[in-house]
Each structure stands twice: as C-alpha cells, then as structure tokens.
Amino acid sequence: MYYLFDNYKLGSPYPTANVPGFDASGTGRSQAWILGDTKTFGSSTVNEARLSFVRVNNSLNLPQGGTNVNLSGLGFTTGGNGIIPLDPRVEGVPEIDFASGLIIGVPSRPNRLIENTYQVLDNFSKLIGTHSISSAAISTTTNW
C-alpha cells in the first residue's frame, strides 16, 4: 500500500500582469492511493493486481488585493444602487492587455481544477517450458 498527500500554497507576484502590484496565489492538494497484491501460483505463474486513485485539486490565480484601488476610485457607483463588490480581493484595476505585451490589473481568470483518476490493473504471467505467456488488463477512468 502506498499513500501520498501533498498540500501547497504558492504566491505569485506576476500571475497574469507583468508589472508588480497585482499579486495572486495558488493553492492545491494532491493525493494518491495505491493498493497492490502480487500472488504466485506454483513456480511458473504470477498474478499482480493493483488499484489506484489519484485526486488533484488546484486553485490558481486567486487575486490577493493590495492594489489600493477600489471601484469608487475608478469612477463606478458602489453600494446601494451601484456595484457591490462580493470579494474585496478582486476589486481593483481591471486586467488590461496592451498590444505591446504590457499587462496590468487584478487577475480576471481564477482557475480551479479538480480531477479524479481511478485505475484497475491486472497482470498475469505464466512460464511454459521456454515460453512466457502474459496478459494485462487496465481500466482507467478520469472525471473532472
């Protein structure tokens, strides 16, 4: 049996913008479980069975705020009958991409990836005289 657990947090000063001041973070967790069993049947036959599950859960380009710019400072009406920011971390200079390659602004494309992969594997081997016969069966399913 094998188990892997990995948490991470990554701060990025340039997630989408290529000038400082628009930080973002990424968080994630990866987990893997593998259960295997190998059996011998006599001196010439071996069977290996394995079950595995891998889960990846990542969030990328999560704005961290700190730009000291809010919507009312950009000329928008806020509160009451105006715009009500749901998350102050994403309030700030909108992401703007210039033709020259200059990018400024709060990351506008936070990404989330959740992926589960299941695998069932069976290998069978048999020696008959000087010959070897083997077969493998693999089933893999991935969902998001």
Secondary structure, 3 states (H helix, E strand, C coil): CEEEEEEEEEEECCCCCCCCCCCEEEEEEEEEEEEEEEEEECCCEEEEEEEEEEEEEEEEEEECCCCCCCCHHHCCCECCCCECCCCHHHCCCCCEECCCCCEECCCCCCEEEEEEEEEEEEEEEEEECCEEEEEEEEEEEEEC
